[in-house]
Amino acid sequence: MAKSTKAVAEEKFAALQRKKETELEDKEKAARERKDHMATLKARRLEKEANEREAAAIEKEAKKKKTTRKKT
C-alpha cells in the first residue's frame, strides 16, 4: 500500500533533522579539536619561552660570575 503524503513528508523531515543534527555534531567536534590544538600549541610556546628565559638567566649569571672572578 502507498504511504500517505503526510507520512512521506514526516519521513523526509525526520531524515533532514537527523542530517542537520549530525552536521552540527561534526562542526562542534571540529571546533573542539581546533580549540584543543590551539591550547596545545600555546602551552608548548609558553613552555619554550619559559625555558629560554631560564637559560638566558643562567647564562647571564654565569657571565656575571666570570667577570667577577677576573677582577679579583
MODELLER restraints for C-alpha pairs under 7 A, 6 or more apart:
rsr = mdl.restraints
at = mdl.atoms
